[in-house]
Amino acid sequence: MGALLRSGLILSVILLTGCLGSSSSSSDDPSPGSGPGPGSGDDGYGDVVDQVTLQGATTGRVQQGLVEASSWNGSGWDSLGEPTHTDEQGRFELVMPGVDQPVLIQLTQTSHTLRRCDAPSGCGEVNFGNDFSPGEDFSLTAIIPGASLDENSQLTLSSLTTLAAVWAQNLPPAISNAGADLALSRLTQLLALDQSLAAVTPPDLADASALSAASTGERRYAYLDAALDELAQAQDVSSEEMVQAAGILFSALGGQLPVSGLDLDGSPVVDFLTDLGLDLEALWPELTNTEFTLPGLEEWLNAAIVVAEAYRGNDSDSAMLATLLNPWEDRNLTALVGSAGFVQADMDRALALVNDFTGYWSDAQDASQGIDPNHRGLGWLYAGETAVADTTGMMEVLGESLGFAIEGAVCVPSRKNSLPCSIGSPYASLVNMGSQTYRVDIAGEWKGQTVSLTASAEDIRELVTDQGQMPITIAGSISNDTATLNLDVTIDLDLSGNDLPSRFQFNSRVALNPNYLDSLMAELLADLWAGIRVSGELAITAADSDIGTYSLNNIDTRLTIDRSVITQNNQGPLLDLQMASGERTNPAGEKLSTVSGEDGLRLIVDNGVSLSTAYITERLGLPPITVMASGDLSGGEELAAVLGDLLDIVLSEDGDLADIDLDPLLAVLTPDLLDFAADASVTVNDPNRGNLQYRLKENTSGSGLALTSANSEETALVLHTPGVAVVITSGNSLIGTVHPGVMGDELLLALVNGEAHFFKAPEQGQDDLGQRFNNIVNLVIALFEALVPDED
């Protein structure tokens, strides 16, 4: 997932500039109890001992495996102590000096290594229960906080610890004790274990007495570990590939698991993750051409039940495994929290920022109680078949009315020369107002609408003479049984930036010659410079008086396109979009407006693409919040080139919209376009606390986006986006993660101190058709709403 969308997720949670409206703390968390972890003062791991004796074992009774220990030096792994080998029972002992850095324990195969097949379906050509030589890539790993090891530590190397180690190695900004701890803690929570995943000693599945004597959690561990081999057999891939795949997915999702499996050839969950920007095949290119389903929790548990039934043959363990799915029903992803060590000062600094905004979020939630979702957006315009037909007709009639104004302008030269010309519709008439001025009256009932509009009828020649400008004004109303649209809008068309040849100074008679006019227009389009400005106001009022009005006021939006940038290599920009001013008020009375003296939105496509925005949002229960940001889009040159090609097709003499291939445009419109090294700030205009400004800036000490404390340049926390989730750090501490899609539109902020905050969008009263309409309306509305996710 790219930086724009991923950072947008956490900004939606922390900065309150999006559409979410409620939150809950960990006390409402339906998930299993949080896993073990320190989280109480210093870094949480205590003192480092002089010497560590590590008693270890492997699942699957790996014999004669080479076991080595290494410590993290900040950029790589240094050998730690002497390597050893596993015995016939898969056990080993490592003696090493104590360290305070993360420790990697890794088992790799040798020519004498044997592993028992614990998968009921077998392991390739090897039957269930037999020993076999694993592949060259076989390994079991664990990464654990070095300072958590003592003189007599226990460790189990398994597929589960390997899965956790994959995430620990991928956590930004670098491998850390807290990252290793959190990865183990999340899986500990998933399995509802009483102690850390790395310290559990699961029973040998081949030893019936040991299996019976083991605790419920220890048996779950053994079954789920062997289940990864069972899934690998079912998918016809190696155990190593299966474990790495699960680890990569666990890592990309920020320590969460999909509830349902992910079919690389397409599934609803894959579509969900793809929409969020996660390219599964890119993350795992070696399986691009392989039919493969990445295991979700449900598939994993089903495979574990197969293992349990093969070894014990009773229903109790199967039922025990099935209960692990209960907390995640109706969810796309798990909502694991877990805990890890941290430096208290770092946590306090980050929590000051998080608590500020969760407090505001709670205020917004309280203020929204009892507010009908339809009062906050436009969903009611498509609520039911009647409303769908009414609103569709309204949009069509508005478009036709603008067309009538153009037809009227084309007719004006003929009328001025006393020649007949009329608009080809029974609903529109060209009216002579005297003194060579005209207007278009549009009235009647068609497409389910009652229409009463007046539009200006200028002289079309004004566009291709020295003036090169022509305004179109349209005012009045369109109403139906669902809503009434009142508008008073001016659309200024501008061709003044063109270098017109002298023969464009034609007289009225020449202008009436279609062949001559067509040739002149073709020459004009060849290197077209065109501008359009929309100004005025409009309001959509529901027929249901309980809903109210959605209004746009003080609109001033301008767009210019210069084709000569492409055809003549002239200096740009190719496209310049400016939202100079505007104010939106929804039926609930919430406002969004531009900042005085600033463009609400400015988008410039030149050699690259630059974007800036400035707006004030006033939501129920919240003080006014001012958001300002500016920056460049990475990959802007490629985007500009594709837009230029599309413009060239549209304006070419034989251009056909049906010939336009949007795939190249969609390919470059990736979520990681926005470079968040841009300058940005969020200011909460709190009447009780004064103005609280939080700045977003580049993290000068490494990767990620830094957020400052209130009214300070001190970095409070840093956001990193390694996958779909957002990872939060502060100072030298890992603080937590943010996950999308936990349940519908819900987001989970999971802190390493064990706290969980859920943020869920309120119902908006809008179906898929409503969203399509919203996309159309946003062509106008988004000009000043800019980057704000609109609540309608």
C-alpha positions in Angstrom: 0.0 0.0 0.0 1.3 3.5 -0.9 2.2 6.3 1.4 -0.9 8.4 0.6 -3.5 5.8 1.6 -1.5 4.3 4.3 -0.7 7.6 6.0 -4.3 8.6 5.4 -5.4 5.8 7.5 -3.5 6.9 10.6 -4.3 10.6 9.9 -7.9 9.7 9.8 -7.6 8.2 13.3 -5.3 10.8 14.8 -6.0 14.1 13.0 -9.8 13.9 12.8 -9.9 15.2 9.3 -11.8 12.3 7.8 -15.2 10.8 8.0 -14.9 8.5 11.0 -17.0 9.4 14.0 -16.7 7.1 17.0 -14.1 5.3 19.1 -13.9 2.8 21.8 -11.1 1.7 24.2 -9.7 -1.7 24.9 -12.4 -2.3 27.5 -14.8 -2.8 24.6 -12.4 -5.0 22.7 -14.1 -8.3 21.8 -10.8 -10.0 21.1 -9.0 -12.5 23.5 -7.0 -11.1 26.4 -3.8 -9.3 25.5 -0.6 -11.3 25.5 2.2 -10.9 28.0 4.6 -8.0 27.9 6.3 -5.5 30.2 5.1 -2.0 29.4 5.8 -0.5 32.8 8.5 2.1 33.0 11.9 1.6 31.4 12.3 -0.5 28.3 10.6 -3.4 30.1 13.3 -6.0 29.7 15.3 -5.7 32.9 19.1 -6.2 33.3 21.3 -8.2 30.9 22.9 -11.3 32.4 26.5 -12.2 31.8 25.8 -15.7 30.3 22.7 -17.3 28.8 22.1 -21.0 28.7 19.2 -21.6 26.3 17.4 -24.9 26.4 15.6 -25.4 23.1 13.5 -27.8 21.2 11.9 -28.0 17.7 8.5 -28.9 16.6 8.5 -31.8 14.2 11.4 -33.4 16.0 14.1 -32.0 13.7 17.2 -34.2 14.1 20.8 -33.1 13.4 19.8 -29.5 12.5 22.4 -26.8 12.8 21.4 -24.2 15.4 23.2 -20.9 15.6 22.7 -17.7 17.6 23.3 -14.1 16.4 22.8 -10.7 17.9 21.6 -7.6 16.0 24.2 -4.9 15.7 22.0 -2.2 14.1 22.7 -3.2 10.5 23.3 -6.9 10.5 23.7 -10.1 12.6 26.9 -11.0 14.6 27.5 -14.6 15.6 26.9 -15.2 19.3 28.4 -18.2 21.1 29.2 -21.5 19.5 26.7 -23.3 17.1 25.3 -26.7 18.1 23.1 -29.5 16.6 19.8 -30.9 17.6 19.6 -34.4 19.0 17.3 -37.3 18.1 14.4 -35.7 20.0 14.9 -32.3 18.3 16.4 -30.7 21.4 19.5 -28.5 21.7 21.4 -26.3 24.2 23.1 -23.0 23.4 25.5 -21.2 25.7 26.1 -17.5 24.8 27.0 -14.2 26.4 24.1 -12.0 27.4 23.2 -9.1 25.1 20.6 -6.3 25.2 20.0 -6.4 21.4 17.6 -8.7 19.6 18.8 -12.3 19.3 18.2 -14.5 16.3 18.1 -18.3 16.9 18.1 -20.1 13.6 18.1 -23.8 12.6 19.2 -24.8 9.2 19.5 -28.2 7.5 22.6 -30.2 7.0 23.2 -33.4 4.9 22.2 -35.4 8.0 19.1 -33.5 9.0 15.9 -35.4 9.4 12.4 -34.0 10.1 9.3 -35.9 11.1 6.2 -35.4 8.9 3.4 -34.2 11.2 0.9 -33.4 8.4 -1.9 -36.1 8.2 -1.9 -35.7 4.4 1.8 -36.5 4.3 4.8 -34.4 3.2 5.3 -34.9 -0.6 6.3 -38.5 -1.1 6.7 -39.1 2.6 3.8 -40.5 4.6 2.4 -39.1 7.8 4.6 -39.9 10.9 7.8 -40.8 8.9 11.1 -38.9 8.9 12.4 -37.2 5.8 15.2 -34.9 4.6 13.8 -31.4 4.3 14.7 -29.1 1.4 17.8 -26.9 1.1 15.8 -23.8 2.1 14.4 -25.4 5.3 14.9 -23.4 8.4 13.2 -22.6 11.7 13.9 -19.2 13.3 13.0 -17.1 16.3 13.9 -13.5 17.1 13.6 -12.6 20.8 14.6 -9.6 22.9 18.1 -10.2 24.1 17.5 -8.8 27.5 14.6 -11.1 28.1 17.0 -14.1 28.2 18.4 -15.2 31.5 20.7 -18.0 32.9 18.2 -20.7 32.2 15.9 -19.8 29.3 13.5 -22.0 27.3 12.8 -21.7 23.6 10.8 -23.7 21.0 11.8 -23.2 17.4 8.7 -23.7 15.2 6.8 -22.6 12.2 5.0 -20.2 14.4 8.1 -18.5 15.8 9.4 -18.4 12.2 6.2 -16.6 11.1 6.7 -14.0 13.9 10.3 -13.6 13.0 9.4 -12.6 9.4 7.4 -9.6 10.8 10.1 -8.8 13.4 12.6 -8.5 10.6 10.4 -6.3 8.4 9.1 -3.9 11.1 10.3 -0.3 10.5 12.5 1.5 11.2 14.8 -1.4 12.1 14.8 -4.8 14.0 14.3 -4.1 17.7 13.6 -5.8 21.0 10.1 -4.4 21.1 9.4 -5.5 17.5 10.5 -9.0 18.3 8.5 -9.0 21.5 5.3 -7.6 19.8 5.4 -10.2 16.9 5.5 -13.0 19.5 2.9 -11.3 21.7 0.4 -11.0 18.8 0.6 -14.7 18.1 0.5 -15.5 21.8 -2.8 -13.5 22.0 -4.2 -15.3 19.0 -3.6 -18.7 20.6 -4.7 -17.5 24.0 -1.5 -18.9 25.6 -0.6 -18.3 29.2 3.1 -17.5 28.4 5.1 -16.2 25.5 4.9 -18.1 22.3 8.7 -18.6 22.3 8.7 -20.1 25.8 5.9 -22.6 25.3 7.0 -26.2 25.0 4.3 -28.0 22.9 3.9 -31.7 23.2 5.4 -34.1 20.7 2.4 -35.0 18.5 3.7 -38.6 18.1 3.7 -39.1 21.9 0.1 -39.9 23.0 0.8 -39.6 26.7 2.6 -36.3 26.3 -0.2 -35.0 24.2 -2.8 -36.0 26.8 -0.7 -34.5 29.6 -0.3 -31.1 27.8 -2.4 -28.1 28.6 -5.0 -26.9 26.1 -2.8 -24.0 25.0 0.2 -26.3 24.4 -1.9 -28.7 22.3 -3.3 -25.7 20.3 0.3 -24.7 19.6 1.3 -28.1 18.3 -1.8 -28.5 16.1 -1.5 -25.1 14.5 2.2 -25.5 13.9 1.6 -28.8 12.1 -1.4 -27.3 10.3 1.0 -25.1 8.2 2.5 -28.3 6.9 -0.9 -29.7 6.2 -1.9 -26.5 4.3 1.4 -26.7 2.3 0.5 -30.3 1.3 -3.0 -29.2 0.2 -1.5 -26.4 -1.9 1.2 -28.5 -3.3 4.0 -26.2 -2.2 6.8 -26.7 0.3 6.4 -26.1 4.0 9.1 -23.4 3.7 7.0 -21.5 1.1 3.9 -21.8 3.1 5.5 -20.5 6.3 7.2 -17.7 4.5 3.9 -16.8 2.7 2.0 -16.7 6.0 4.9 -14.6 7.5 4.9 -12.1 4.6 1.1 -11.6 4.9 1.3 -11.3 8.7 4.0 -8.7 8.2 2.2 -6.8 5.4 -0.9 -6.6 7.6 1.1 -5.2 10.5 0.7 -8.2 12.8 -2.8 -9.2 11.8 -4.2 -12.1 9.8 -7.0 -12.2 7.3 -10.0 -14.2 8.6 -10.6 -15.8 5.2 -8.0 -17.1 2.8 -6.7 -15.1 -0.1 -6.9 -16.6 -3.5 -4.3 -15.0 -5.7 -6.6 -15.5 -8.7 -9.2 -13.3 -7.0 -11.4 -13.3 -3.9 -13.4 -10.7 -2.0 -10.6 -10.4 0.6 -8.0 -10.0 -2.1 -10.1 -7.3 -3.7 -10.4 -5.6 -0.3 -6.6 -5.7 0.2 -5.9 -4.7 -3.4 -8.2 -1.6 -3.0 -6.1 -0.7 0.0 -3.0 -0.8 -2.2 -1.5 -4.2 -1.2 -0.1 -6.1 -4.2 0.1 -9.7 -2.9 1.9 -11.0 -6.0 4.5 -8.2 -5.8 5.1 -9.1 -2.2 5.5 -12.8 -3.1 6.8 -12.8 -6.7 8.0 -16.4 -6.7 4.4 -17.6 -6.6 3.0 -15.2 -9.2 2.5 -18.0 -11.7 1.3 -20.5 -9.1 -2.3 -21.3 -8.2 -2.1 -20.7 -4.5 -4.4 -19.6 -1.7 -2.7 -17.6 1.1 -4.1 -19.1 4.3 -6.5 -17.1 6.4 -7.2 -17.8 10.0 -10.3 -19.9 9.2 -8.4 -22.2 6.7 -5.5 -22.5 9.2 -7.8 -23.5 12.0 -9.6 -26.0 9.8 -6.3 -27.6 8.9 -5.4 -27.7 12.6 -8.6 -29.5 13.3 -7.6 -32.1 10.7 -4.3 -32.5 12.6 -6.0 -32.8 15.9 -8.4 -35.4 14.7 -5.6 -37.4 13.2 -3.7 -37.5 16.5 -6.4 -37.6 19.1 -9.6 -38.5 17.3 -12.0 -36.8 19.7 -14.2 -33.7 19.4 -12.9 -31.7 22.4 -9.7 -30.5 20.8 -11.6 -29.7 17.5 -14.1 -27.6 19.4 -11.3 -25.9 21.3 -9.6 -24.9 18.1 -12.9 -23.7 16.5 -13.4 -21.2 19.4 -10.3 -19.3 18.3 -12.3 -18.0 15.3 -15.2 -16.7 17.4 -13.8 -13.2 18.2 -13.2 -12.5 14.5 -16.6 -13.4 12.9 -17.8 -10.8 10.4 -14.3 -9.3 10.3 -11.9 -9.0 7.4 -8.9 -9.0 9.6 -8.1 -10.1 13.2 -7.8 -7.4 15.8 -4.8 -8.6 17.8 -3.3 -6.2 20.3 -0.6 -7.7 22.4 2.1 -5.8 24.3 5.8 -5.2 24.2 8.5 -3.2 26.0 9.0 0.5 25.6 10.7 3.5 27.1 8.1 5.3 29.3 9.2 8.8 28.2 8.7 7.8 24.6 5.2 6.4 25.3 4.2 9.4 27.3 5.2 11.8 24.5 3.2 9.7 21.9 0.2 9.3 24.2 -0.1 13.0 24.8 -0.8 13.4 21.1 -3.0 10.3 20.8 -5.0 11.2 23.9 -5.6 14.8 22.6 -7.3 13.5 19.5 -9.1 10.5 20.9 -10.6 13.0 23.4 -11.8 15.2 20.5 -13.0 12.1 18.8 -15.1 11.2 21.8 -16.6 14.7 21.7 -17.5 14.2 18.1 -19.1 10.8 18.9 -21.2 12.3 21.7 -22.4 15.2 19.5 -23.4 12.8 16.7 -25.8 10.8 18.9 -29.3 10.9 17.5 -28.2 12.6 14.2 -29.7 10.8 11.3 -26.8 9.9 8.9 -28.9 11.4 6.0 -28.4 14.8 7.7 -24.7 14.6 7.1 -24.5 13.8 3.5 -26.3 13.2 0.2 -27.2 9.6 0.5 -30.9 10.4 0.6 -30.7 11.4 -3.1 -30.4 7.7 -4.0 -32.3 6.1 -1.1 -34.8 3.9 -3.1 -35.8 3.4 -6.7 -37.9 6.6 -6.8 -35.0 8.7 -5.5 -32.6 7.1 -7.9 -34.8 7.9 -10.9 -35.5 11.5 -9.6 -31.8 12.3 -9.0 -30.6 10.7 -12.3 -33.2 12.7 -14.2 -32.1 15.9 -12.3 -28.5 15.4 -13.4 -29.4 14.7 -17.0 -31.7 17.8 -17.2 -29.0 20.0 -15.7 -26.5 18.7 -18.4 -29.0 19.3 -21.2 -29.7 22.8 -19.9 -26.1 23.7 -20.1 -26.2 22.4 -23.7 -29.1 24.6 -24.5 -27.1 27.7 -23.4 -24.3 26.6 -25.8 -26.9 26.1 -28.6 -28.3 29.6 -27.9 -24.8 31.1 -28.2 -24.3 29.4 -31.6 -27.6 30.8 -32.7 -26.9 34.4 -31.7 -24.7 35.3 -34.8 -27.6 34.2 -37.0 -30.2 36.2 -35.1 -28.0 39.3 -35.2 -27.9 38.9 -39.0 -31.8 38.5 -39.1 -31.5 34.8 -40.0 -33.7 32.1 -38.4 -32.1 30.0 -35.7 -33.6 28.1 -32.8 -32.7 25.6 -30.1 -33.7 22.1 -31.0 -35.8 21.4 -27.9 -39.4 22.1 -27.0 -38.2 23.0 -23.5 -35.8 25.8 -24.4 -36.4 29.0 -26.3 -34.0 31.8 -27.4 -35.4 35.1 -26.3 -34.5 38.5 -27.8 -34.1 41.0 -24.9 -33.4 43.9 -27.2 -30.2 45.8 -27.9 -28.7 42.7 -29.5 -28.8 40.7 -26.2 -30.4 37.3 -25.8 -31.2 34.7 -23.1 -32.4 31.1 -23.1 -35.5 30.3 -21.1 -35.7 26.6 -20.1 -39.0 25.5 -18.6 -41.3 22.5 -18.6 -41.6 19.0 -17.2 -39.5 16.2 -18.6 -37.6 13.2 -17.2 -39.6 13.5 -14.0 -38.4 17.1 -13.3 -40.1 20.4 -13.0 -37.7 22.9 -14.6 -37.5 26.7 -14.3 -34.1 28.0 -15.5 -32.8 31.0 -17.3 -29.4 30.9 -19.1 -27.4 33.5 -20.8 -27.0 33.4 -24.6 -23.8 35.1 -25.5 -22.3 35.4 -29.0 -20.2 32.3 -29.7 -17.8 34.4 -31.7 -16.6 36.0 -28.5 -14.6 32.8 -27.9 -12.5 33.1 -31.1 -11.9 36.8 -31.4 -9.5 39.1 -29.6 -11.6 38.8 -26.4 -11.5 35.0 -26.4 -13.9 34.8 -23.5 -17.6 33.9 -23.1 -19.6 33.6 -19.9 -22.6 31.3 -19.4 -24.8 32.0 -16.5 -27.6 29.7 -15.4 -30.0 30.3 -12.6 -33.3 28.9 -11.3 -34.5 25.5 -10.1 -35.0 21.9 -11.0 -37.3 19.9 -8.7 -38.7 16.5 -8.3 -40.4 14.4 -5.6 -37.1 13.9 -3.8 -35.3 17.2 -3.9 -35.1 20.7 -5.4 -31.9 22.1 -6.8 -31.5 25.8 -6.7 -28.5 27.3 -8.5 -27.0 30.6 -9.6 -23.8 29.7 -11.4 -21.6 31.4 -13.9 -19.3 29.3 -16.2 -16.7 31.5 -17.9 -15.1 29.9 -21.0 -11.8 31.3 -21.9 -9.6 30.9 -25.1 -7.6 34.1 -24.6 -4.4 32.3 -24.1 -4.3 31.1 -27.7 -2.1 32.6 -30.4 -4.9 33.1 -32.9 -4.0 33.8 -36.6 -5.3 37.0 -38.1 -8.0 35.3 -40.1 -9.8 34.6 -36.9 -10.9 38.2 -37.0 -13.8 37.2 -39.2 -17.0 39.1 -39.7 -20.5 37.8 -39.0 -21.2 36.5 -42.5 -18.0 34.5 -42.6 -18.8 33.0 -39.2 -21.9 31.5 -40.6 -20.0 29.5 -43.2 -19.7 26.1 -41.5 -16.8 24.9 -43.7 -14.7 28.0 -42.9 -15.6 27.9 -39.2 -14.8 24.2 -39.0 -11.3 24.7 -40.4 -10.6 27.5 -38.0 -11.8 25.5 -35.1 -9.6 22.6 -36.1 -6.6 24.9 -36.2 -7.5 26.3 -32.8 -7.8 22.8 -31.3 -4.4 21.8 -32.7 -2.6 23.8 -30.0 -5.5 24.6 -27.7 -5.2 26.7 -24.6 -8.6 26.6 -22.8 -9.8 27.9 -19.4 -13.0 27.4 -17.5 -14.1 29.2 -14.3 -17.1 28.1 -12.2 -18.5 30.6 -9.7 -21.7 31.1 -7.8 -23.7 28.9 -5.4 -26.1 26.0 -5.4 -28.3 24.2 -2.9 -30.0 20.8 -2.9 -33.0 20.7 -0.5 -34.7 17.5 0.4 -38.5 17.2 -0.1 -38.5 15.6 3.3 -38.3 18.6 5.7 -36.6 16.4 8.3 -33.5 16.2 6.2 -32.7 19.8 5.2 -30.4 21.4 2.7 -26.9 20.6 1.3 -25.4 23.9 0.0 -22.3 25.1 -1.8 -21.6 28.9 -1.5 -18.9 31.3 -2.7 -17.7 28.8 -5.3 -14.7 30.0 -7.3 -13.0 27.2 -9.2 -10.7 27.6 -12.3 -9.2 25.1 -14.7 -6.8 25.7 -17.5 -5.4 23.2 -20.1 -2.6 24.0 -22.5 -2.2 21.5 -25.3 0.8 23.4 -26.8 2.9 22.0 -23.9 2.5 18.7 -25.8 2.4 19.7 -29.4 4.9 22.6 -29.3 7.0 21.8 -26.3 5.9 25.1 -24.8 6.4 25.9 -21.2 3.6 24.6 -19.0 1.7 23.9 -17.1 -0.3 21.3 -19.0 -3.1 21.5 -16.4 -3.8 24.0 -13.6 -6.7 23.4 -11.3 -7.4 26.0 -8.6 -10.2 26.1 -6.0 -9.9 29.7 -4.9 -12.8 29.7 -2.5 -15.9 27.7 -1.4 -18.0 26.7 1.5 -20.0 23.5 2.0 -22.7 23.2 4.6 -24.4 19.8 5.1 -28.0 19.3 6.4 -26.6 18.7 9.9 -25.1 22.2 9.9 -21.5 21.0 9.6 -19.3 23.2 7.4 -16.2 22.9 5.3 -14.6 26.1 3.9 -11.5 27.4 2.3 -9.0 29.4 4.3 -9.0 33.2 3.6 -6.2 34.2 1.3 -5.3 30.5 0.5 -6.4 28.3 -2.3 -8.7 25.5 -1.1 -7.0 23.3 -3.7 -4.3 23.9 -6.2 -3.2 21.1 -8.6 -0.6 21.8 -11.2 0.5 19.2 -13.8 3.8 20.4 -15.4 7.0 18.4 -15.7 5.8 17.0 -12.4 2.7 17.3 -10.3 2.3 19.6 -7.3 -0.6 19.7 -4.9 -1.6 22.1 -2.1 -4.8 22.4 0.0 -6.1 24.6 2.8 -9.5 24.2 4.4 -11.4 24.6 7.7 -13.7 21.9 8.8 -16.4 22.4 11.5 -17.9 19.1 12.6 -20.5 18.5 15.3 -18.9 18.5 18.8 -15.5 19.7 17.6 -13.9 23.1 17.4 -12.9 24.4 14.0 -9.9 22.5 12.5 -7.7 24.1 9.9 -5.7 21.8 7.6 -3.0 23.0 5.3 -0.6 20.9 3.2 1.5 21.3 0.1 3.9 18.9 -1.7 4.8 17.2 -4.9 3.6 13.9 -6.3 6.2 11.3 -6.9 6.0 9.9 -10.4 4.5 13.2 -11.6 6.4 13.1 -14.9 4.8 9.9 -15.9 1.4 11.0 -14.8 1.7 14.2 -16.8 2.7 12.3 -19.9 -0.3 10.0 -19.6 -2.7 12.9 -19.1 -1.1 14.6 -22.1 -1.8 11.5 -24.3 -5.4 11.3 -23.1 -5.9 15.0 -23.9 -4.3 14.5 -27.3 -6.9 11.8 -28.1 -9.8 13.9 -26.9 -8.8 17.0 -28.9 -7.5 15.3 -32.1 -9.6 15.7 -35.3 -10.6 12.1 -35.4 -10.6 11.6 -31.6 -13.1 9.2 -30.2 -13.8 8.8 -26.5 -14.3 5.1 -27.1 -10.7 4.8 -28.2 -9.3 6.1 -24.9 -7.5 3.4 -23.0 -7.6 4.3 -19.3 -5.3 1.5 -18.2 -2.1 3.6 -18.5 -3.7 6.3 -16.4 -4.9 3.9 -13.7 -1.5 2.2 -13.7 0.2 5.4 -12.6 -2.5 6.7 -10.3 -1.1 4.6 -7.4 -1.8 5.5 -3.8 1.9 6.3 -3.2 1.9 9.3 -5.4 1.9 11.9 -2.6 5.3 12.6 -1.2 4.6 13.2 2.5 7.9 15.1 2.9 5.4 17.9 2.0 4.8 20.7 4.5 1.5 20.1 6.3 -0.2 21.2 9.5 -3.4 20.6 11.4 -4.6 23.3 13.8 -7.4 22.7 16.3 -8.9 26.1 17.2 -9.9 25.0 20.7 -11.8 27.8 22.5 -10.8 26.3 25.9 -7.1 25.5 25.2 -6.3 27.9 22.5 -5.0 27.0 19.0 -3.2 23.7 19.0 -1.1 23.2 15.9 0.3 19.8 15.0 2.8 19.7 12.2 3.5 16.9 9.8 7.1 16.8 8.5 9.7 14.5 7.1 11.4 12.4 9.7 15.0 13.7 9.5 16.4 10.8 11.5 15.1 8.1 9.2 12.1 7.0 7.1 8.5 7.9 7.9 6.3 10.9 8.5 6.8 12.8 11.7 4.0 14.4 13.8 5.0 17.1 16.3 3.6 17.7 19.7 1.1 20.6 20.1 2.6 24.0 19.2 6.1 22.5 19.1 8.7 21.3 16.7 9.5 18.3 18.9 8.5 15.0 17.2 5.9 13.2 19.2 5.6 10.2 16.9 6.6 8.9 13.5 4.4 7.0 11.1 5.9 4.2 9.0 4.0 2.5 6.1 5.7 -0.9 5.3 2.5 -2.6 4.3 -1.2 -2.1 4.6 -0.9 -1.2 8.3 0.8 1.9 9.7 3.5 1.4 12.3 4.0 4.1 15.0 7.3 4.8 16.7 8.4 7.5 19.1 12.0 8.2 20.1 13.6 4.7 20.5 10.3 2.9 21.1 7.8 1.1 19.0 4.4 2.6 20.1 1.8 0.6 18.1 0.1 -0.1 14.8 -3.0 1.0 13.0 -5.0 -1.5 10.9 -7.8 -0.9 8.3 -10.8 -3.1 7.6 -11.1 -4.7 11.0 -14.9 -4.6 10.7 -16.3 -2.7 7.8 -15.0 0.8 8.0 -13.5 0.3 11.4 -9.9 1.1 12.2 -7.9 -0.4 15.1 -5.2 1.6 16.9 -3.3 -1.1 18.9 -0.6 0.2 21.3 2.2 -1.8 22.7 1.1 -1.0 26.3 -1.9 -3.2 25.6 -4.4 -0.5 24.8 -6.8 -0.7 21.9 -8.8 2.0 20.3 -11.4 1.3 17.6 -12.6 4.0 15.3 -15.7 3.3 13.2 -17.4 5.3 10.6 -21.1 6.2 11.3 -23.8 5.0 8.9 -24.1 7.3 6.0 -27.4 6.2 4.5 -25.9 5.7 1.1 -25.8 2.7 -1.2 -23.6 1.9 -4.1 -25.6 4.1 -6.5 -25.4 6.9 -4.0 -21.6 6.5 -4.1 -21.7 6.8 -7.9 -23.7 10.0 -7.6 -21.3 11.3 -4.9 -18.4 10.7 -7.4 -20.2 13.0 -9.9 -21.0 15.7 -7.3 -17.4 15.6 -6.1 -16.3 16.9 -9.4 -17.6 20.2 -8.0 -17.5 19.6 -4.3 -14.0 18.1 -4.1 -12.5 21.2 -5.6 -12.6 22.7 -2.2 -12.9 19.7 0.0 -9.5 18.7 -1.4 -8.0 15.7 0.4 -10.8 15.5 3.0 -12.7 12.1 2.9 -16.2 13.5 2.5 -18.8 12.2 5.0 -21.4 11.8 2.3 
